Amino acid sequence: MAEASPQPEPPKQEAEAPAPAPAEAPAPAPAGGEEDDNAPAPEEEANVEFTPLVKLDEVKTTTGEDEEEVLFKMRAKLFRWESDSWEKEVKLWKERGTGDVRFLQHKETKKVRLLMRREKTMKICANFF
């Protein structure tokens, strides 16, 4: 018979260090004794304050429309006839802006002008006297 070879003994391990304690104790279970996994987590208040880097004084700006009376107002899109940047021979209609077109008459000089401002930015996209 074949002799049984002795098996090597595993190395002895020293006592393992205990696992670190959790930072917070687990939340107590609901009164019913069952945990609700779908319950929303308690919200924490954020105490964040933002301070501006530069203090700016409030400046009053005028649009120049204060001394004018609106004769006509209509919402419209403005297009321009322009060539493509890569092909000079091909011309296309490109959108300039969407907003209110107004005919404004000056109260003193009675001059009328057409003014169109873009909706969200309020930038002037057409101004004709």
Residue pairs with C-beta under 8 A, 6 or more apart in sequence:
29 35
30 36
30 39
65 104
65 115
67 106
67 107
67 108
68 104
68 105
68 106
68 107
68 113
69 104
69 105
69 107
70 102
70 103
70 104
71 102
71 103
71 104
71 105
71 112
72 101
72 102
72 103
73 100
73 101
73 102
73 103
74 100
74 101
75 98
75 99
75 100
75 101
76 98
76 99
76 100
76 101
76 116
77 95
77 97
77 98
78 95
78 96
78 97
78 98
78 101
78 116
78 125
78 126
79 93
79 94
79 95
79 96
80 93
80 94
80 96
81 91
81 92
81 93
82 91
82 92
82 93
82 94
83 89
83 90
83 91
83 92
84 90
84 91
84 92
96 125
96 126
97 116
97 118
97 119
97 123
97 125
97 126
98 118
98 119
99 116
99 117
99 118
99 119
99 125
100 116
100 117
100 119
101 114
101 115
101 116
101 126
102 114
102 115
102 116
103 112
103 113
103 114
104 112
104 113
104 114
104 115
105 111
105 112
106 112
106 113
111 129
112 129
113 127
113 128
113 129
114 126
114 127
114 128
115 124
115 126
115 127
116 124
116 125
116 126
116 127
117 123
117 124
117 125
118 125
